[in-house]
Amino acid sequence: MLYMIIERFKKGKVKSLYERYSLEGRQLPPGIRYIGSWVDENVETCYQVMESPSEDLLHEWIDNWKDLCDFKIVRVITSVEARRKVLGR
């Protein structure tokens, strides 16, 4: 399953977030695959796509970062899957 993770960096915590990432990496539990991420120009929000067998596993990962970010998890499908779903092909 694919998920869009929307991370809103807590005020004053961005430098700490990048320092932790530099030292400890993403800290992903086994089973989660990082696909890609994009950050807004103000470096306030990060949009990450992850693949995970369950949302529960994502919450384990979030526990490592929730002191620095607020998270929203959105289940997503690819545009190809969306077209198939809508058109039935």
C-alpha positions in Angstrom: 0.0 0.0 0.0 1.2 3.5 -0.8 0.9 6.4 1.6 1.5 10.1 1.3 2.9 11.3 4.6 2.5 15.1 5.2 4.9 16.3 7.8 4.5 19.8 9.2 7.7 20.8 10.9 7.2 22.2 14.4 8.3 25.8 14.8 12.0 26.1 15.7 12.6 22.3 15.2 13.7 22.1 11.5 17.5 22.2 12.2 17.1 19.5 14.9 15.2 17.4 12.4 17.9 17.5 9.8 20.6 17.0 12.4 18.8 13.8 13.6 18.3 12.6 10.1 22.0 13.2 9.4 23.0 11.1 12.4 20.4 8.4 12.5 18.8 8.2 9.0 15.1 7.8 8.4 14.7 5.2 11.2 12.3 3.1 9.2 11.0 -0.1 10.7 11.5 -3.2 8.5 8.8 -3.4 5.9 8.5 0.2 5.1 10.0 1.4 1.8 10.8 5.1 1.3 9.9 6.1 -2.3 10.6 9.9 -2.4 10.0 13.2 -0.7 9.5 16.9 -1.5 9.8 19.9 0.8 8.1 23.3 0.3 10.3 26.3 -0.4 9.8 27.6 3.1 11.1 24.3 4.6 8.0 24.0 6.7 6.2 21.0 5.2 7.6 17.7 3.7 5.5 15.4 1.5 6.8 11.8 1.5 5.6 8.8 -0.4 6.1 5.5 1.5 5.1 1.9 0.8 4.0 -0.1 3.8 2.0 -3.2 4.4 0.0 -1.3 7.1 -0.6 2.1 8.6 0.2 0.7 12.0 3.8 0.2 10.9 3.9 3.9 9.8 2.9 4.9 13.3 5.9 3.1 14.7 8.1 5.2 12.4 6.2 8.4 13.4 7.0 7.7 17.0 10.7 8.4 16.2 9.9 11.9 14.8 6.7 13.2 16.5 8.7 15.5 18.8 9.8 17.4 15.7 6.8 17.2 13.3 3.1 16.8 13.1 2.0 14.1 10.7 -1.0 13.3 8.5 -1.2 9.9 6.7 -3.1 9.7 3.4 -3.5 6.4 1.6 -2.9 7.0 -2.1 -3.0 5.1 -5.4 -1.1 5.7 -8.6 -2.7 7.7 -11.4 -2.8 4.5 -13.5 -4.7 2.8 -10.7 -7.1 5.7 -10.4 -7.8 5.7 -14.1 -8.6 1.9 -14.0 -10.8 2.5 -10.9 -12.8 5.2 -12.7 -13.0 3.7 -16.2 -13.1 0.1 -15.2 -10.2 -0.9 -17.5 
